[in-house]
Amino acid sequence: MSVDPKSSELLYIRLFSTTTTALTEIFFSELVERHNVSDTVFLVDESTPSSDGTPSVWTPISI
């Protein structure tokens, strides 16, 4: 999901039944086709889902 932080507008949503690097690449290529993201920083959740309340690990990336 991609959200404009100033307006909270949803820019792009794509749901997949699984998570893989290939699907992430598809999402970003489709997002780049629709929006100018040249000065955008993305936060990627690299943590493993857990039920113990462990917080997510957000890593900033640029494309």
C-alpha positions as YAML, in Angstrom:
chain: A
units: angstrom
residues:
- id: 1
  name: MET
  ca: [0.00, 0.00, 0.00]
- id: 2
  name: SER
  ca: [1.20, 3.50, -0.78]
- id: 3
  name: VAL
  ca: [-0.13, 6.50, 1.18]
- id: 4
  name: ASP
  ca: [0.46, 10.25, 0.80]
- id: 5
  name: PRO
  ca: [1.59, 11.28, 4.32]
- id: 6
  name: LYS
  ca: [0.28, 14.84, 3.97]
- id: 7
  name: SER
  ca: [-3.27, 13.98, 2.89]
- id: 8
  name: SER
  ca: [-3.48, 10.31, 4.02]
- id: 9
  name: GLU
  ca: [-4.75, 9.60, 0.51]
- id: 10
  name: LEU
  ca: [-4.27, 6.03, -0.66]
- id: 11
  name: LEU
  ca: [-2.14, 6.25, -3.80]
- id: 12
  name: TYR
  ca: [-1.88, 2.61, -4.69]
- id: 13
  name: ILE
  ca: [-2.92, -0.73, -3.23]
- id: 14
  name: ARG
  ca: [-2.04, -4.17, -4.46]
- id: 15
  name: LEU
  ca: [-2.84, -7.32, -2.47]
- id: 16
  name: PHE
  ca: [-1.00, -10.58, -2.88]
- id: 17
  name: SER
  ca: [-1.70, -13.88, -1.14]
- id: 18
  name: THR
  ca: [2.00, -14.32, -0.35]
- id: 19
  name: THR
  ca: [5.07, -12.15, 0.03]
- id: 20
  name: THR
  ca: [8.12, -12.61, -2.14]
- id: 21
  name: THR
  ca: [10.82, -10.40, -3.59]
- id: 22
  name: ALA
  ca: [9.29, -10.87, -7.06]
- id: 23
  name: LEU
  ca: [5.90, -9.57, -5.90]
- id: 24
  name: THR
  ca: [7.58, -6.60, -4.21]
- id: 25
  name: GLU
  ca: [9.32, -5.78, -7.49]
- id: 26
  name: ILE
  ca: [5.98, -5.96, -9.33]
- id: 27
  name: PHE
  ca: [4.37, -3.61, -6.79]
- id: 28
  name: PHE
  ca: [7.16, -1.01, -7.07]
- id: 29
  name: SER
  ca: [7.27, -1.14, -10.87]
- id: 30
  name: GLU
  ca: [3.49, -0.57, -11.03]
- id: 31
  name: LEU
  ca: [3.72, 2.24, -8.47]
- id: 32
  name: VAL
  ca: [6.49, 3.98, -10.45]
- id: 33
  name: GLU
  ca: [4.35, 3.79, -13.60]
- id: 34
  name: ARG
  ca: [1.48, 5.60, -11.84]
- id: 35
  name: HIS
  ca: [3.25, 8.18, -9.63]
- id: 36
  name: ASN
  ca: [6.35, 10.35, -9.59]
- id: 37
  name: VAL
  ca: [8.36, 8.79, -6.79]
- id: 38
  name: SER
  ca: [11.76, 10.30, -7.59]
- id: 39
  name: ASP
  ca: [12.04, 12.02, -4.18]
- id: 40
  name: THR
  ca: [10.12, 9.43, -2.19]
- id: 41
  name: VAL
  ca: [11.42, 7.36, 0.70]
- id: 42
  name: PHE
  ca: [9.63, 4.08, 1.34]
- id: 43
  name: LEU
  ca: [9.44, 2.34, 4.71]
- id: 44
  name: VAL
  ca: [9.68, -1.42, 4.39]
- id: 45
  name: ASP
  ca: [8.65, -3.73, 7.23]
- id: 46
  name: GLU
  ca: [11.43, -6.30, 7.41]
- id: 47
  name: SER
  ca: [10.31, -7.98, 10.60]
- id: 48
  name: THR
  ca: [8.89, -11.46, 10.88]
- id: 49
  name: PRO
  ca: [5.24, -11.46, 12.01]
- id: 50
  name: SER
  ca: [4.95, -12.48, 15.64]
- id: 51
  name: SER
  ca: [2.18, -12.87, 18.16]
- id: 52
  name: ASP
  ca: [4.25, -11.65, 21.12]
- id: 53
  name: GLY
  ca: [3.85, -7.94, 20.35]
- id: 54
  name: THR
  ca: [7.36, -7.45, 19.00]
- id: 55
  name: PRO
  ca: [7.36, -4.11, 17.11]
- id: 56
  name: SER
  ca: [7.98, -3.96, 13.40]
- id: 57
  name: VAL
  ca: [11.40, -3.06, 12.03]
- id: 58
  name: TRP
  ca: [10.94, -0.32, 9.43]
- id: 59
  name: THR
  ca: [13.80, 0.20, 7.00]
- id: 60
  name: PRO
  ca: [13.83, 3.33, 4.75]
- id: 61
  name: ILE
  ca: [14.63, 2.70, 1.08]
- id: 62
  name: SER
  ca: [14.65, 4.85, -2.05]
- id: 63
  name: ILE
  ca: [14.09, 3.56, -5.57]
...
